[in-house]
Amino acid sequence: MHRLRAFLKRAVAYSLYYSGALWIYAAIQLRGRAVVLMYHRVLPQGADSFSAAGITVSPTSFTLQMRFLSAHFAPLSASQFLDCMEKGQFPRRACLVTFDDGWADNSDVALPILLRFNVPAAFFVTTGFVGTDGTFWQEKLTRWLFQASQCPEAAGPLLRELGIEGLVNVPDPEARRVVRDFVTSLKSEDQSAVEDLCTRVRSMLIVDGRECREFGDDRFLSWDAVRILAASSGCSVGSHSHHHAPLTRQPPAATAADLALSLQTLQRHGVPTSGCFAYPNGDHDDTVVAAVGQAGIRIAFTTLHGHVSPTDDRLRLRRISVHEAAGRSRPEFFCRLLGLF
């Protein structure tokens, strides 16, 4: 069924693209509006990563997408985007490319492609992870649970408790998908409970004599790499918070402290900031938005789906999320930009 839906979407995209209908729709849908694209990671095939498919795109697809933007859109830098909002007008088919989190592949893989096609980008980095050996709990726990599935005798009781004991009987790709889906389901859980689970899985692996690998290619930028991004043509660096904790689940004082620490950390490492911000996981409410404004941030991006008008609330801006399945071809990518798929 999944393959059938994908085939039908592709057929519709190609039909709309080559009939010219998409171009007409774009003229209507994007009149006076800009497209802000949200990326996270550009990962080569075979990368040792446990990031969810929804936040990754291949270098081949990313190259196709940046070539398309360069040829058919007006890519803006973060400062140009802000200037347009202040003036109340975007150029025809304006777009802004953004990256969340601060993964190492942003500089290693994405940046050369951006520079090749002269496409500016805004990188929102989680300052508490930059230059460290840490990684997000989602990637870490997914990796460890997958490792646990390889030792069913030791991990069996824990996997049964979690309801994923079937992991030991499925091929590698399917096991990875099951683990990713399970970990994704934990995003709304209390952080302390998630940390306890990480500790239990890691302890079980160690007791069983397994190598408890934590990173692979799920690494964050170094501070040297962040400075290179900030100094690259048309590119800028903004905050994605310091701890990447959901800001809506903590007291206002903790949110204010997190924002201040993130901005201070960027300054301490000699990184000029763009005055832009992206909410971790997109989580925001009136209290968080107020704290962001009080921190001196001029524009902030959510994960809400949609396009941007110059009159929109500058601290609640919408974006279009891009991942591998949403943009393997020009027609599919164009449909994604227009909010159709």
For each residue, the residues with C-beta under 8 A, 3 or more apart:
1: 4 5
2: 5 6
3: 6 7
4: 1 7 8
5: 1 2 8 9
6: 2 3 9 10 325
7: 3 4 10 11
8: 4 5 11 12
9: 5 6 12 13 332 335 341
10: 6 7 13 14 329 331 332
11: 7 8 14 15
12: 8 9 15 16 335
13: 9 10 16 17 329 331 332 334 335 340 341
14: 10 11 17 18 329 331
15: 11 12 18 19 21
16: 12 13 19 21 22 25 331 335 340
17: 13 14 21 22 330 331 334 335
18: 14 15 331
19: 15 16 22
20: 23 24
21: 15 16 17 24 25
22: 16 17 19 25 26 331 334 335 338
23: 20 26 27
24: 20 21 27 28
25: 16 21 22 28 29 338 340
26: 22 23 29 30 93 334 337 338
27: 23 24 30 31
28: 24 25 31
29: 25 26 33 307 338 339
30: 26 27 33 34 35 92 93 307 338
31: 27 28
32: 89 90 309 310
33: 29 30 90 94 307 308 309
34: 30 76 81 84 90 94 95 96 307 308
35: 30 73 93 94 95 96 307 308 320 337
36: 81 95 96 98 301 307 308 317 318 319 320
37: 95 96 97 98 319 320 322 337
38: 98 100 301 303 319 320 321 322
39: 42 57 62 97 98 99 100 110 322
40: 51 55 56 99 100 101 103
41: 49 51 55 56 57 101 103 105 106
42: 39 56 57 58 59 62 105 106 109 110 113
43: 47 49 51 56 57 58 59 105 109 217
44: 47 58 59 109
45: 58
46:
47: 43 44 105 216 217
48: 216 217 218
49: 41 43 56 139 216 217 218
50: 138 139 142 143 146 176 179 180 216 218
51: 40 41 43 55 56 138 139 218
52: 55 56 138 180 184
53: 56 180 323 324 325
54: 321 323
55: 40 41 51 52 323
56: 40 41 42 43 49 51 52 53 323 324
57: 39 41 42 43 61 62 65 322 323 324 327
58: 42 43 44 45 61 62 324
59: 42 43 44 62 63 109 113
60: 63 64
61: 57 58 64 65 324 327 328 333
62: 39 42 57 58 59 65 66 109 110 113
63: 59 60 66 67 113 116
64: 60 61 67 68 327 328 329 330 333
65: 57 61 62 68 69 322 327 333
66: 62 63 69 70 97 113 114 116 117 119
67: 63 64 70 71 117
68: 64 65 71 72 73 330 333 334
69: 65 66 72 73 75 95 97 117 119
70: 66 67 73 75 117 118 119
71: 67 68
72: 68 69 93
73: 35 68 69 70 93 94 95 337
74: 91 92 93 94 95
75: 69 70 95 96 97 118 119 120 234
76: 34 80 81 84 91 94 95 96 120
77: 80 81 96 120 122 234 235 236
78: 81 82 96 120 122 236 238 274 276 299
79: 82 83 236 274
80: 76 77 83 84 120
81: 34 36 76 77 78 84 85 94 96 299
82: 78 79 85 86 275 276 298 299
83: 79 80 86 87
84: 34 76 80 81 87 89 90 91 94 310
85: 81 82 88 299 308 310 312 314
86: 82 83
87: 83 84 310
88: 85 310 311
89: 32 84 310
90: 32 33 34 84 94 308 310
91: 74 76 84 94
92: 30 74
93: 26 30 35 72 73 74
94: 33 34 35 73 74 76 81 84 90 91
95: 34 35 36 37 69 73 74 75 76 337
96: 34 35 36 37 75 76 77 78 81 120 122
97: 37 39 66 69 75 114 119 120 121 122
98: 36 37 38 39 121 122 123 124 278 301 319
99: 39 40 102 103 106 110 121 122 123 124
100: 38 39 40 124 240 278
101: 40 41 124 125 126 136 220 240 244
102: 99 106 123 124 125 126 127 129 130 220 221 226 240
103: 40 41 99 106 218 219 220 221
104: 107 108 217 219 220 221 222 225
105: 41 42 43 47 108 109 110 217
106: 41 42 99 102 103 109 110 111 123 221 225 229
107: 104 110 111 221 225 226 228 229
108: 104 105 111 225
109: 42 43 44 59 62 105 106 112 113
110: 39 42 62 99 105 106 107 113 114 121
111: 106 107 108 114 115 228 229 232 235
112: 109 115 116
113: 42 59 62 63 66 109 110 116 117
114: 66 97 110 111 117 119 120 121 232 235
115: 111 112 118 232 233
116: 63 66 112 113
117: 66 67 69 70 113 114
118: 70 75 115 233 234
119: 66 69 70 75 97 114 234
120: 75 76 77 78 80 96 97 114 233 234 235 236
121: 97 98 99 110 114 234 235 236
122: 77 78 96 97 98 99 235 236 237 238 274 276
123: 98 99 102 106 226 229 235 236 237 238
124: 98 99 100 101 102 237 238 239 240 276 277 278 301
125: 101 102 130 220 221 226 237 238 239 240 266
126: 101 102 129 130 220 240 241 242 243 244 262 280
127: 102 130 239 240 241 242 261 262 265 266
128: 132 134 241 242 243 244 261 262 265
129: 102 126 132 134 135 136 220 244
130: 102 125 126 127 220 221 222 223 226 265 269
131: 220 221 222 223 226 269
132: 128 129 220
133: 214 215
134: 128 129 220
135: 129 139 140 214 215 218 219 220
136: 101 129 139 140 218 244
137: 140 141 194 195 198
138: 50 51 52 141 142 183 184 187
139: 49 50 51 135 136 142 143 218
140: 135 136 137 143 144 198 214 218
141: 137 138 144 145 183 186 194 197 198 201
142: 50 138 139 145 146 176 179 180 183
143: 50 139 140 146 147 213 214 216 218
144: 140 141 147 148 198 201 202 205 212
145: 141 142 148 149 159 162 164 167 179 182 183 201
146: 50 142 143 149 150 167 175 176 179
147: 143 144 150 151 205 210 212 213
148: 144 145 151 154 155 158 159 167 201 204 205
149: 145 146 152 155 159 167 168 175 179
150: 146 147 210
151: 147 148 154 155 205 208 210
152: 149 155 156 159 168
153: 156
154: 148 151 204 207 208
155: 148 149 151 152 158 159 204 208
156: 152 153 159 160 165 168
157: 160 161
158: 148 155 161 162 200 201 204
159: 145 148 149 152 155 156 162 164 165 167 168
160: 156 157 163 165
161: 157 158
162: 145 158 159 165 182
163: 160 182
164: 145 159 167 178 179 182
165: 156 159 160 162 168
166: 169 170 178
167: 145 146 148 149 159 164 170 175 178 179
168: 149 152 156 159 165
169: 166
170: 166 167 174 175 178
171: 174 175
172: 175 176
173: 176 177
174: 170 171 177 178
175: 146 149 167 170 171 172 178 179
176: 50 142 146 172 173 179 180
177: 173 174 180 181
178: 164 166 167 170 174 175 181 182
179: 50 142 145 146 149 164 167 175 176 182 183
180: 50 52 53 142 176 177 183 184
181: 177 178 184 185
182: 145 162 163 164 178 179 185 186
183: 138 141 142 145 179 180 186
184: 52 138 180 181 187
185: 181 182 188
186: 141 182 183 189 194 197
187: 138 184 281
188: 185
189: 186 193 194
190: 193 194
191: 194 195 245 249
192: 195 196
193: 189 190 196 197
194: 137 141 186 189 190 191 197 198
195: 137 191 192 198 199
196: 192 193 199 200
197: 141 186 193 194 200 201
198: 137 140 141 144 194 195 201 202
199: 195 196 202 203
200: 158 196 197 203 204
201: 141 144 145 148 158 197 198 204 205
202: 144 198 199 205 206 212
203: 199 200 206 207
204: 148 154 155 158 200 201 207 208
205: 144 147 148 151 201 202 208 210 211 212
206: 202 203 209 210 212
207: 154 203 204
208: 151 154 155 204 205
209: 206
210: 147 150 151 205 206
211: 205
212: 144 147 202 205 206
213: 143 147 216
214: 133 135 140 143
215: 133 135 218 219
216: 47 48 49 50 143 213 219
217: 43 47 48 49 104 105
218: 48 49 50 51 103 135 136 139 140 143 215
219: 103 104 135 215 216
220: 101 102 103 104 125 126 129 130 131 132 134 135
221: 102 103 104 106 107 125 130 131 225 226 229
222: 104 130 131 225 226
223: 130 131 226 227 269 271
224: 227 228
225: 104 106 107 108 221 222 228 229
226: 102 107 123 125 130 131 221 222 223 229 230 237 269 271
227: 223 224 230 231 269 270 271
228: 107 111 224 225 231 232
229: 106 107 111 123 221 225 226 232 235 237
230: 226 227 235 236 237 271 272
231: 227 228 235
232: 111 114 115 228 229 235
233: 115 118 120
234: 75 77 118 119 120 121
235: 77 111 114 120 121 122 123 229 230 231 232
236: 77 78 79 120 121 122 123 230 272 273 274 276
237: 122 123 124 125 226 229 230 266 271 272 273 274
238: 78 122 123 124 125 273 274 275 276 277 278
239: 124 125 127 242 259 262 263 266 273 276 277 278 297
240: 100 101 102 124 125 126 127 244 262 277 278 280
241: 126 127 128 244 245 247 258 259 262 279 280
242: 126 127 128 239 258 259 261 262 265
243: 126 128 258
244: 101 126 128 129 136 240 241 280 281
245: 191 241 249 250 258 280
246: 249 250 280 281 283
247: 241 250 255 258 279 280 283 284 288 291
248: 283 284 285 287 288
249: 191 245 246 283
250: 245 246 247 254 255 258
251: 254 255
252: 255 256 287 291
253: 256 257
254: 250 251 257 258
255: 247 250 251 252 258 259 287 288 291
256: 252 253 259 260 291 294 295
257: 253 254 260 261
258: 241 242 243 245 247 250 254 255 261 262
259: 239 241 242 255 256 262 263 277 291 292 295 297
260: 256 257 263 264 295
261: 127 128 242 257 258 264 265
262: 126 127 128 239 240 241 242 258 259 265 266
263: 239 259 260 266 267 273 295 296
264: 260 261 267 268
265: 127 128 130 242 261 262 268 269
266: 125 127 237 239 262 263 269 271 273
267: 263 264 270 271 273
268: 264 265
269: 130 131 223 226 227 265 266
270: 227 267
271: 223 226 227 230 237 266 267
272: 230 236 237
273: 236 237 238 239 263 266 267 276
274: 78 79 122 236 237 238
275: 82 238 296 297 298 299
276: 78 82 122 124 236 238 239 273 297 298 299 300 301
277: 124 238 239 240 259 292 295 297 299 300 301
278: 98 100 124 238 239 240 300 301
279: 241 247 282 283 284 288 292 300 301 302 303
280: 126 240 241 244 245 246 247 283
281: 187 244 246 303
282: 279 302 303 304
283: 246 247 248 249 279 280 288
284: 247 248 279 288 289 292 300 302 316
285: 248 288 289
286: 289 290
287: 248 252 255 290 291
288: 247 248 255 279 283 284 285 291 292
289: 284 285 286 292 293 300 315 316
290: 286 287 293 294
291: 247 252 255 256 259 287 288 294 295
292: 259 277 279 284 288 289 295 297 300 315
293: 289 290 297 315
294: 256 290 291
295: 256 259 260 263 277 291 292
296: 263 275
297: 239 259 275 276 277 292 293 300 315
298: 82 275 276 314
299: 78 81 82 85 275 276 277 314 315 317
300: 276 277 278 279 284 289 292 297 314 315 316 317
301: 36 38 98 124 276 277 278 279 317 318 319
302: 279 282 284 316 317 318 319
303: 38 279 281 282 319 321
304: 282 316 318 319
305: 318 319 320 321 339
306: 318 319 320 339
307: 29 30 33 34 35 36 318 320 339
308: 33 34 35 36 85 90 312 317 318
309: 32 33 312
310: 32 84 85 87 88 89 90
311: 88
312: 85 308 309 316 317 318
313: 316 317
314: 85 298 299 300 317
315: 289 292 293 297 299 300
316: 284 289 300 302 304 312 313
317: 36 299 300 301 302 308 312 313 314
318: 36 301 302 304 305 306 307 308 312
319: 36 37 38 98 301 302 303 304 305 306
320: 35 36 37 38 305 306 307 336 337 339
321: 38 54 303 305 326
322: 37 38 39 57 65 326 327 333 336
323: 53 54 55 56 57 326 327
324: 53 56 57 58 61 327 328
325: 6 53 328
326: 321 322 323 332 333 336 341
327: 57 61 64 65 322 323 324 332 333 336
328: 61 64 324 325 332 333
329: 10 13 14 64 332 333
330: 17 64 68 333 334
331: 10 13 14 16 17 18 22 334 335
332: 9 10 13 326 327 328 329 335 336 341
333: 61 64 65 68 322 326 327 328 329 330 336 337
334: 13 17 22 26 68 330 331 337 338
335: 9 12 13 16 17 22 331 332 338 340 341
336: 320 322 326 327 332 333 339 340 341
337: 26 35 37 73 95 320 333 334
338: 22 25 26 29 30 334 335
339: 29 305 306 307 320 336
340: 13 16 25 335 336
341: 9 13 326 332 335 336
